[in-house]
């Protein structure tokens, strides 16, 4: 499932893209914004893969929006009435550039491009996981490098500018983002369960309401509302009753 949001200052334009999204079962629309600044705040606390983004918006243009969040690994499809911004968009590695009024067929072509990119990234990440059963991180002191065995990881916690790896009874702090860690780990073995936590699925021993208990970890981890359905659907695949 590809989580997406729409950012456009025109309600009618949002309604068109919302209608198109409903025709693609792999797309999950989680929010719409007419204010780009509000969308940037939303991104900080939610898992988003794809943004349908207008360019000509007051206060913050679509180009400026991408420049603000471009290093977080999002995919962008620009939707605009202005063809002259196409070069700027592609210089920022957007997936596609749709000119309003956007035909459904053209929208579907853009979505197909996104699906191929995400599928390739997933395949590359899975290859990394198969070929390497460990990775090296620079510790908080920056002068120390630590080897972390993938199978030893219990969970990973985001802490503002740092990430804390909890592995084999040890905590290692590293100056890296949780998003960067997430794309390095195979999703079949790890899953984000809230804004600040990624857990190892094979360490799950119990689920108690909105909390998950991990083997060897004394405190329960809360499951965030945004991630709960996908997490429970994944767990239920192994349900035998």
PAZAPA-4460 file (N, C-alpha, C; in steps of 0.05 Angstrom, whole numbers, plus 32768, in hexadecimal, padded with zeros to 4 digits):
% residues 241
    n_x    n_y    n_z   ca_x   ca_y   ca_z    c_x    c_y    c_z   seq   type   mol
   8011   7FE8   8000   8000   8000   8000   8012   8019   8000     1      X     A
   800B   802C   7FEF   801A   8045   7FED   800A   805B   7FFB     2      X     A
   8015   8065   8011   8007   807B   801F   800D   8096   8011     3      X     A
   7FF8   80A5   800B   7FFC   80BE   7FFD   7FEC   80D5   8009     4      X     A
   7FF4   80ED   8003   7FE5   8105   800B   7FE3   8117   7FF2     5      X     A
   7FD0   812A   7FF4   7FCD   813E   7FDF   7FD1   8159   7FEB     6      X     A
   7FE1   816A   7FDE   7FE6   8185   7FE7   7FE0   8198   7FCF     7      X     A
   7FCA   81A7   7FD2   7FC1   81B8   7FBC   7FAF   81CD   7FC8     8      X     A
   7FB2   81E6   7FC0   7FA2   81FC   7FCB   7F86   81FE   7FBF     9      X     A
   7F80   81ED   7FAB   7F66   81ED   7F9E   7F56   81D4   7FA6    10      X     A
   7F3F   81D8   7FB3   7F2F   81C2   7FBC   7F26   81B0   7FA4    11      X     A
   7F1F   81BD   7F8E   7F16   81AE   7F77   7F2C   819B   7F6D    12      X     A
   7F44   81A5   7F6C   7F5B   8195   7F63   7F5F   817D   7F76    13      X     A
   7F5C   8182   7F8F   7F5E   816C   7FA3   7F49   8157   7F9E    14      X     A
   7F31   8160   7F99   7F1B   814D   7F94   7F20   813B   7F7C    15      X     A
   7F2C   8146   7F67   7F32   8137   7F4F   7F46   8121   7F56    16      X     A
   7F5C   8128   7F63   7F71   8114   7F69   7F66   8100   7F7D    17      X     A
   7F56   8108   7F90   7F49   80F6   7FA3   7F39   80E1   7F95    18      X     A
   7F2A   80EA   7F81   7F19   80D7   7F71   7F2A   80C4   7F62    19      X     A
   7F40   80CD   7F57   7F52   80BC   7F48   7F5F   80A7   7F5A    20      X     A
   7F67   80B0   7F72   7F75   809E   7F85   7F63   8087   7F8C    21      X     A
   7F49   808B   7F8E   7F36   8076   7F95   7F35   8060   7F80    22      X     A
   7F3E   8066   7F68   7F3E   8051   7F53   7F57   8040   7F53    23      X     A
   7F69   8045   7F65   7F82   8036   7F67   7F84   8029   7F83    24      X     A
   7F80   800F   7F84   7F7E   8001   7F9E   7F98   8003   7FAE    25      X     A
   7FAF   8006   7FA0   7FC9   8007   7FAE   7FCF   8022   7FBB    26      X     A
   7FBE   8036   7FB6   7FC2   8051   7FC1   7FB1   8054   7FDA    27      X     A
   7FBC   805F   7FEF   7FAE   8064   8008   7FB0   8082   800E    28      X     A
   7F9B   8091   8009   7F9B   80AE   800F   7F97   80B2   802C    29      X     A
   7FAA   80BF   8039   7FA8   80C3   8057   7FA3   80DF   805F    30      X     A
   7FA7   80F3   804C   7FA1   810F   8054   7FA2   8121   803B    31      X     A
   7F94   8138   803D   7F94   814C   8028   7F99   8167   8036    32      X     A
   7FA8   8179   8028   7FAF   8193   8033   7FAD   81A9   801E    33      X     A
   7FA1   81BF   8026   7FA2   81D7   8016   7FB8   81EA   801F    34      X     A
   7FC3   81E4   8037   7FD9   81F4   8042   7FF2   81E3   8042    35      X     A
   8006   81E9   8032   801E   81D9   8031   802E   81D7   804B    36      X     A
   802D   81EC   805B   803B   81EC   8074   802F   81D7   8087    37      X     A
   8015   81D4   8087   8008   81C0   8097   8010   81A4   808E    38      X     A
   8013   81A1   8074   801B   8187   8069   8037   817F   8072    39      X     A
   8049   8192   8073   8065   818D   807D   8065   8183   8099    40      X     A
   8054   8190   80AA   8052   8187   80C6   8047   816B   80C8    41      X     A
   8033   8165   80B7   8026   814A   80B6   803B   8135   80AF    42      X     A
   804D   813B   809D   8061   8127   8094   8073   811E   80AA    43      X     A
   8077   8130   80BE   808A   8129   80D4   807F   8113   80E5    44      X     A
   8065   810F   80E5   8059   80FB   80F7   804B   80E4   80E9    45      X     A
   804D   80E2   80CF   803F   80CD   80C1   8050   80C1   80AB    46      X     A
   8049   80A8   80A5   8058   8099   8090   804B   809F   8075    47      X     A
   8059   80AE   8064   804E   80B6   804A   8063   80AE   8035    48      X     A
   8059   80A2   801F   806A   809A   8009   8069   80AC   7FF1    49      X     A
   8051   80B7   7FEC   804C   80C6   7FD3   803C   80DF   7FD8    50      X     A
   8045   80F5   7FCC   8037   810E   7FCE   802E   8118   7FB2    51      X     A
   8014   811E   7FAF   800A   812C   7F98   800A   814A   7F9F    52      X     A
   801B   8159   7F91   8022   8174   7F9B   801E   8189   7F85    53      X     A
   800E   819D   7F8C   800B   81B4   7F7A   8025   81C5   7F7B    54      X     A
   8029   81D6   7F67   8041   81E7   7F67   803A   8204   7F70    55      X     A
   8026   8210   7F63   8020   822C   7F67   800D   822F   7F7F    56      X     A
   8019   8230   7F97   800A   8233   7FB0   8014   824B   7FBF    57      X     A
   8003   8259   7FCE   800B   8271   7FDD   801E   8269   7FF4    58      X     A
   8030   827A   7FFB   8042   8278   8011   8059   8264   800C    59      X     A
   8052   824C   8003   8067   8238   7FFD   8060   8229   7FE4    60      X     A
   8071   822C   7FCF   806C   821F   7FB6   8072   8201   7FB8    61      X     A
   8068   81F2   7FA5   806E   81D5   7FA4   808C   81D0   7FA2    62      X     A
   809A   81E0   7F92   80B7   81DD   7F8F   80C5   81E1   7FAA    63      X     A
   80BD   81F6   7FB8   80C9   81FC   7FD3   80C2   81E6   7FE7    64      X     A
   80AA   81DB   7FE4   80A1   81C5   7FF5   80B4   81AD   7FF2    65      X     A
   80B9   81A6   7FD9   80CB   818F   7FD4   80E7   8194   7FDE    66      X     A
   80F1   81AD   7FDA   810B   81B3   7FE4   810D   81B1   8002    67      X     A
   80F7   81B5   8010   80F6   81B4   802D   80F8   8197   8037    68      X     A
   80EB   8184   8029   80E8   8169   8034   80F4   8154   8021    69      X     A
   8103   815C   800D   810C   814A   7FF8   811E   8134   8002    70      X     A
   812C   8137   8018   813F   8123   8021   8132   810E   8033    71      X     A
   8118   810F   8035   810A   80FB   8046   8101   80E3   8037    72      X     A
   8106   80E2   801D   8100   80C9   800D   80E4   80C7   8002    73      X     A
   80D6   80DE   8000   80BA   80DD   7FF5   80BB   80DD   7FD7    74      X     A
   80A5   80D3   7FCB   80A1   80D4   7FAE   808D   80EB   7FA9    75      X     A
   8093   80FB   7F94   8082   8112   7F8E   8077   810F   7F71    76      X     A
   805D   8115   7F6F   8050   8119   7F55   8045   8135   7F55    77      X     A
   804F   8146   7F44   8046   8162   7F43   802C   8164   7F32    78      X     A
   8019   8174   7F3C   8000   8179   7F2E   7FFD   8197   7F2C    79      X     A
   7FFE   81A2   7F14   7FFE   81BF   7F11   7FF2   81C7   7EF6    80      X     A
   7FE9   81E0   7EF4   7FDF   81EB   7EDB   7FF5   81F8   7ECB    81      X     A
   800E   81F8   7ED6   8024   8207   7ECA   8039   81F4   7EBF    82      X     A
   803B   81F2   7EA5   804F   81E0   7E99   806B   81EA   7E9D    83      X     A
   806F   8204   7EA0   808A   820F   7EA1   809B   8207   7EB9    84      X     A
   808E   81FB   7ECD   809D   81F2   7EE4   80A7   81D5   7EE2    85      X     A
   80A2   81C9   7ECB   80A9   81AC   7EC8   80C7   81A7   7ECC    86      X     A
   80D8   81B8   7EC1   80F5   81B5   7EC4   80FD   81B6   7EE1    87      X     A
   80F2   81C9   7EF0   80F8   81CC   7F0C   80F0   81B3   7F1B    88      X     A
   80D9   81A8   7F14   80D0   8190   7F22   80E2   8178   7F1D    89      X     A
   80E9   8174   7F04   80FA   815C   7EFE   8116   8160   7F09    90      X     A
   811F   8179   7F0B   813A   817D   7F18   813A   8174   7F35    91      X     A
   8122   8173   7F41   811F   8169   7F5D   8117   814C   7F5E    92      X     A
   8119   813E   7F48   8114   8121   7F46   80F7   811A   7F4D    93      X     A
   80E4   812A   7F44   80C8   8122   7F48   80C3   810A   7F36    94      X     A
   80AF   80FA   7F3D   80A9   80E2   7F2D   809B   80EA   7F13    95      X     A
   8088   80FD   7F15   8079   8105   7EFD   806E   8121   7F01    96      X     A
   8065   812C   7EEA   805C   8148   7EE9   8042   8148   7EDA    97      X     A
   802C   814D   7EE8   8011   814B   7EDC   8006   8167   7ED9    98      X     A
   7FFC   816E   7EC1   7FF1   8188   7EBB   7FD3   8187   7EBD    99      X     A
   7FC8   8199   7ECD   7FAB   819B   7ED1   7F9D   81A6   7EB8   100      X     A
   7F85   819D   7EB2   7F76   8188   7EC0   7F82   816D   7EBA   101      X     A
   7F86   815D   7ECF   7F95   8144   7ECD   7F82   812E   7EC3   102      X     A
   7F88   8121   7EAC   7F77   810B   7EA3   7F7D   80F2   7EB4   103      X     A
   7F69   80E1   7EB7   7F6D   80C9   7EC7   7F83   80B7   7EBC   104      X     A
   7F84   80B4   7EA2   7F98   80A3   7E95   7FB4   80AD   7E9C   105      X     A
   7FB8   80C7   7E9B   7FD2   80D3   7EA1   7FD9   80CF   7EBF   106      X     A
   7FC5   80D2   7ED0   7FC9   80CD   7EED   7FD2   80B0   7EF2   107      X     A
   7FC6   809D   7EE4   7FCD   8081   7EE8   7FE9   807B   7EDE   108      X     A
   7FF1   8089   7EC9   800D   8086   7EC0   8021   808F   7ED6   109      X     A
   801B   80A5   7EE3   802C   80AF   7EF8   802D   809B   7F10   110      X     A
   8016   8090   7F17   8015   807D   7F2D   8025   8064   7F26   111      X     A
   8023   805B   7F0E   8033   8044   7F05   8051   8049   7F09   112      X     A
   805A   8061   7F02   8076   8068   7F06   807E   8066   7F24   113      X     A
   806C   8071   7F35   8071   8070   7F52   8073   8053   7F5C   114      X     A
   8060   8043   7F53   8060   8027   7F5B   8079   8018   7F53   115      X     A
   8083   801E   7F3B   809C   8011   7F32   80B4   801A   7F43   116      X     A
   80B5   8034   7F4A   80CB   803E   7F5A   80CA   8032   7F76   117      X     A
   80B2   8031   7F82   80B0   8026   7F9D   80B6   8008   7F9D   118      X     A
   80AD   7FFA   7F88   80B3   7FDD   7F85   80D0   7FD8   7F82   119      X     A
   80DE   7FE9   7F73   80FB   7FE6   7F70   8109   7FEB   7F8A   120      X     A
   8101   8000   7F99   810E   8006   7FB2   810A   7FEF   7FC6   121      X     A
   80F1   7FE4   7FC6   80EC   7FCD   7FD8   80FE   7FB5   7FD1   122      X     A
   8101   7FB0   7FB7   8111   7F9A   7FAE   812F   7F9F   7FB5   123      X     A
   8138   7FB8   7FB2   8154   7FBE   7FB9   8158   7FBB   7FD7   124      X     A
   8145   7FC4   7FE7   8147   7FC1   8004   8147   7FA4   800C   125      X     A
   8137   7F94   7FFF   8136   7F77   8005   8151   7F6A   7FFE   126      X     A
   815D   7F73   7FE8   8177   7F68   7FE0   818C   7F6F   7FF5   127      X     A
   818B   7F88   7FFF   819E   7F90   8014   819A   7F7F   802C   128      X     A
   8181   7F79   8033   817C   7F69   804B   8186   7F4C   8047   129      X     A
   8184   7F41   802F   818D   7F26   802B   81AC   7F24   802B   130      X     A
   81B8   7F38   801F   81D5   7F37   801C   81E4   7F3F   8035   131      X     A
   81D8   7F4E   8046   81E5   7F58   805E   81D4   7F53   8076   132      X     A
   81DE   7F43   8089   81CF   7F3E   80A2   81D7   7F51   80B8   133      X     A
   81E5   7F66   80B1   81ED   7F7A   80C4   81F2   7F95   80B6   134      X     A
   81F3   7FAA   80C5   81FC   7FC3   80B9   820D   7FD3   80CE   135      X     A
   821B   7FE7   80C4   822D   7FF6   80D5   8221   8012   80D8   136      X     A
   8220   801C   80F1   8216   8037   80F6   822C   8047   8105   137      X     A
   822C   8061   8100   823E   8073   810F   8230   807A   8129   138      X     A
   823E   8074   813F   8232   8079   8159   8231   8096   8160   139      X     A
   8223   809D   8176   821F   80B8   817D   8239   80C9   817F   140      X     A
   824E   80BC   8188   8267   80CA   818B   8274   80D1   8171   141      X     A
   826B   80C5   815B   8275   80C9   8140   8290   80BD   813B   142      X     A
   829F   80B7   8150   82B9   80AB   814D   82B8   808D   8150   143      X     A
   82A0   8082   8154   829D   8066   8159   8289   805A   8144   144      X     A
   828F   8044   8139   827D   8036   8126   8274   801C   8133   145      X     A
   825A   8016   8131   824F   7FFE   813E   8242   7FEC   812A   146      X     A
   8248   7FD2   812C   823C   7FBE   811B   8222   7FB4   8129   147      X     A
   820C   7FB5   811B   81F2   7FAC   8126   81E8   7F95   8115   148      X     A
   81E5   7F7E   8122   81D9   7F67   8114   81BB   7F6B   8111   149      X     A
   81B1   7F67   80F9   8194   7F6B   80F3   8183   7F5A   8106   150      X     A
   818B   7F41   810A   817B   7F2F   811A   817A   7F36   8137   151      X     A
   818D   7F47   8140   818E   7F4F   815C   817C   7F67   8162   152      X     A
   8172   7F74   814E   8162   7F8D   8152   8147   7F86   815E   153      X     A
   8141   7F93   8175   8126   7F91   8181   8114   7FA7   8176   154      X     A
   811D   7FBF   8178   810E   7FD6   816D   8121   7FED   8169   155      X     A
   8117   8001   815A   8127   8019   8154   8116   8031   815B   156      X     A
   8121   8043   816A   8112   805B   8173   811E   8074   8168   157      X     A
   810D   8085   815B   8116   809F   8152   8116   80B3   8169   158      X     A
   812C   80C2   816B   8130   80D5   8181   813A   80F0   8175   159      X     A
   8128   80FF   8168   812E   8118   815B   8144   8114   8147   160      X     A
   815D   811D   814C   8173   811A   8139   8181   80FF   8139   161      X     A
   8179   80EF   814D   8187   80D5   8150   8173   80BE   814D   162      X     A
   817E   80A6   8149   816E   808E   814A   817C   807B   815E   163      X     A
   816C   806E   816F   8176   805B   8182   8170   803F   8179   164      X     A
   8184   802F   8174   8181   8013   816D   8182   8003   8187   165      X     A
   816D   7FF5   818D   816D   7FE3   81A4   8171   7FC6   819A   166      X     A
   8188   7FBB   81A1   8190   7FA1   8195   819F   7F91   81AA   167      X     A
   8196   7F79   81AE   81A5   7F66   81BF   81AB   7F71   81DA   168      X     A
   8198   7F7F   81E6   819B   7F8B   8200   81AC   7FA5   8201   169      X     A
   81B2   7FB0   81E9   81C3   7FC7   81E7   81B4   7FDD   81D9   170      X     A
   81BB   7FF6   81DF   81B0   800D   81D1   81C7   801C   81C3   171      X     A
   81C4   8020   81A9   81D8   802F   819A   81CB   8047   818D   172      X     A
   81D6   805F   8193   81CC   8078   8187   81DC   807F   816E   173      X     A
   81CD   8087   8159   81DA   808F   8140   81CD   80A7   8134   174      X     A
   81DD   80B9   8128   81D2   80D1   811C   81C8   80CA   8100   175      X     A
   81AE   80C2   80FF   81A1   80B9   80E6   8183   80BC   80EB   176      X     A
   8174   80BE   80D5   8157   80C1   80D8   8149   80A5   80D8   177      X     A
   8132   80A4   80E5   8123   808B   80E5   811A   8083   80C9   178      X     A
   8115   8097   80B8   810D   8091   809D   8123   8083   808E   179      X     A
   813C   808C   8092   8153   8080   8085   8156   8063   808E   180      X     A
   8152   805E   80A7   8154   8043   80B2   813E   8031   80A6   181      X     A
   8126   803D   80A4   810F   802D   809B   8113   8022   807F   182      X     A
   811F   8032   806D   8122   8029   8052   8139   8015   804F   183      X     A
   814A   8013   8063   815F   7FFF   8063   8156   7FE4   806D   184      X     A
   8140   7FE2   807B   8137   7FC9   8086   8121   7FBD   8076   185      X     A
   8122   7FA3   8072   810D   7F94   8063   80F3   7F96   8072   186      X     A
   80DD   7F9F   8065   80C4   7FA3   8073   80B7   7F89   807D   187      X     A
   80BF   7F72   8072   80B4   7F59   807B   80BE   7F51   8097   188      X     A
   80D3   7F5E   80A0   80DE   7F58   80BA   80DB   7F6F   80CE   189      X     A
   80D7   7F87   80C4   80D5   7F9F   80D5   80BD   7FB0   80CD   190      X     A
   80B2   7FBE   80E0   809B   7FCF   80D9   809A   7FE7   80ED   191      X     A
   8093   7FFE   80E2   808F   8015   80F3   8073   8013   80FF   192      X     A
   8072   8017   8119   8058   8014   8128   804F   802F   8133   193      X     A
   8060   8043   8132   8058   805E   8139   806E   8071   812E   194      X     A
   806A   808B   8132   807C   809F   8126   8099   8099   812E   195      X     A
   809E   8091   8146   80BA   808F   8150   80C4   8073   8153   196      X     A
   80B5   805E   814C   80BD   8043   8151   80BB   8030   8139   197      X     A
   80D0   8021   8134   80D0   800B   8121   80D6   7FF2   8132   198      X     A
   80C6   7FDD   812E   80CB   7FC5   813E   80D2   7FAD   812C   199      X     A
   80DF   7F99   8138   80E5   7F80   812A   80CD   7F6E   812D   200      X     A
   80C1   7F66   8118   80A8   7F56   8119   80AC   7F3B   8126   201      X     A
   80C4   7F2F   8123   80C8   7F15   812F   80CD   7F16   814D   202      X     A
   80CF   7F2F   8158   80D2   7F32   8175   80B7   7F37   8183   203      X     A
   80A1   7F39   8173   8087   7F3E   817F   807D   7F25   818E   204      X     A
   8076   7F28   81A7   806C   7F12   81B7   804F   7F16   81BF   205      X     A
   8045   7F2E   81BF   8029   7F33   81C6   8021   7F4F   81BD   206      X     A
   8006   7F51   81B8   7FFA   7F6B   81B2   7FE4   7F6F   81C7   207      X     A
   7FE5   7F85   81D5   7FD2   7F8B   81EA   7FC4   7FA5   81E3   208      X     A
   7FAD   7FA4   81D6   7F9F   7FBC   81CE   7FB0   7FCC   81BB   209      X     A
   7FB8   7FE4   81C3   7FC8   7FF6   81B2   7FE6   7FF4   81B8   210      X     A
   7FEE   7FDE   81C5   800A   7FDB   81CC   8015   7FC0   81C2   211      X     A
   802F   7FC0   81BC   803C   7FA7   81B4   8052   7FA1   81C7   212      X     A
   8055   7F87   81CE   806A   7F7F   81E0   807F   7F6F   81D0   213      X     A
   8098   7F75   81D4   80AE   7F68   81C6   80BE   7F56   81D8   214      X     A
   80C8   7F40   81CD   80D8   7F2E   81DD   80F1   7F3B   81E8   215      X     A
   80F5   7F38   8203   810C   7F44   8210   810B   7F62   8215   216      X     A
   80F4   7F6E   820E   80F0   7F8B   8213   80DB   7F8F   8228   217      X     A
   80E2   7F9C   823E   80D0   7F9E   8255   80B8   7FB0   8250   218      X     A
   80BC   7FC6   8242   80A7   7FDA   823E   8098   7FD4   8224   219      X     A
   807D   7FD9   8224   806D   7FD6   820C   8071   7FEE   81FA   220      X     A
   806C   7FEA   81E1   806E   8000   81CD   8053   8006   81C2   221      X     A
   804A   801F   81C3   8030   8027   81BA   802F   8026   819B   222      X     A
   8018   801C   8190   8014   801B   8173   8005   8034   816B   223      X     A
   8010   8044   8159   8003   805D   8150   7FEB   8057   813E   224      X     A
   7FD8   8069   813F   7FC0   8066   812F   7FC5   8064   8111   225      X     A
   7FD9   8074   8108   7FDF   8074   80EB   7FEA   8059   80E2   226      X     A
   7FF8   804A   80F3   8005   8032   80EB   7FF7   8018   80F5   227      X     A
   7FE1   801C   8105   7FD5   8005   8112   7FC9   7FF1   80FE   228      X     A
   7FBA   7FFA   80EA   7FAC   7FE8   80D8   7FC0   7FD7   80C9   229      X     A
   7FD5   7FE3   80BD   7FE8   7FD4   80AE   7FF7   7FC1   80C0   230      X     A
   7FFE   7FC9   80D8   800C   7FB7   80EB   7FFB   7F9F   80F2   231      X     A
   7FE2   7FA4   80F9   7FD0   7F8E   8101   7FCA   7F7B   80EA   232      X     A
   7FC7   7F87   80D2   7FC3   7F76   80BA   7FDB   7F64   80B5   233      X     A
   7FF3   7F6E   80BA   800B   7F5E   80B6   800C   7F48   80CA   234      X     A
   8006   7F4E   80E3   8007   7F3A   80F9   7FF2   7F25   80F4   235      X     A
   7FDA   7F2D   80EB   7FC4   7F1A   80E8   7FC9   7F06   80D2   236      X     A
   7FDD   7F0B   80C1   7FE3   7EF7   80AC   7FEC   7EDC   80B8   237      X     A
   7FF6   7EDD   80D1   7FFE   7EC5   80DE   7FEA   7EBB   80F3   238      X     A
   7FD2   7EC7   80F3   7FBE   7EBF   8107   7FB3   7EA4   80FF   239      X     A
   7FB1   7E92   8112   7FA7   7E77   810C   7F8B   7E71   8117   240      X     A
   7F80   7E84   8126   7F65   7E80   8131   7F52   7E95   8126   241      X     A
***
